[in-house]
Amino acid sequence: MANREFSALQRRIDELIDLCHQLNDENKALKAREAALMQERNRLSEKNELARSRVDAMINRLKALEQNP
């Protein structure tokens, strides 16, 4: 009886070890994905700021044209 209990416990420990490996791999993948998304977010934020600056410059030029016909 003790042998069967020991075998069942050993199988359960092996399953938990496998689960830990799986969760570690998933965690690494999620961290890599997060880093990629943060880089993309920063790139898009810079692009948005550049577009905003260009629009502001166009608006200022149009206002200047209106004041000096």
C-alpha positions in Angstrom: 0.0 0.0 0.0 2.8 2.4 0.9 4.4 1.7 -2.4 1.3 2.7 -4.4 0.9 5.9 -2.3 4.5 6.7 -2.9 4.1 6.2 -6.6 1.0 8.4 -6.7 2.8 11.1 -4.7 5.7 10.9 -7.1 3.4 11.2 -10.1 1.8 14.3 -8.5 5.1 15.8 -7.8 6.2 15.2 -11.5 2.9 16.9 -12.6 3.6 19.9 -10.4 7.2 20.2 -11.7 5.8 20.1 -15.3 3.3 22.7 -14.5 6.0 24.9 -13.0 8.0 24.6 -16.1 5.0 25.4 -18.2 4.1 28.5 -16.1 7.7 29.7 -16.3 7.7 29.4 -20.1 4.4 31.2 -20.3 5.6 33.9 -17.9 8.7 34.5 -20.1 6.6 34.7 -23.2 4.2 37.2 -21.6 7.1 39.3 -20.4 8.6 39.4 -23.9 5.2 40.3 -25.4 4.8 43.1 -22.8 8.2 44.5 -23.8 7.3 44.4 -27.5 4.0 46.1 -26.8 5.7 48.8 -24.7 8.1 49.5 -27.5 5.3 49.7 -30.0 3.4 52.0 -27.7 6.4 54.3 -27.4 6.9 54.3 -31.1 3.3 55.2 -31.7 3.3 57.9 -29.1 6.3 59.5 -30.7 4.6 59.3 -34.1 1.5 60.8 -32.7 3.5 63.7 -31.2 5.2 64.3 -34.5 1.8 64.4 -36.3 0.5 66.8 -33.6 3.4 69.1 -34.1 3.0 69.1 -37.9 -0.7 69.9 -37.6 0.0 72.7 -35.1 2.6 74.1 -37.6 0.0 74.0 -40.4 -2.6 75.8 -38.3 -0.1 78.5 -37.4 0.8 79.0 -41.1 -2.9 79.2 -42.1 -3.5 81.8 -39.4 -0.5 83.8 -40.6 -1.9 83.6 -44.2 -5.3 84.9 -43.0 -3.7 87.8 -41.2 -1.5 88.8 -44.2 -3.7 88.5 -47.3 
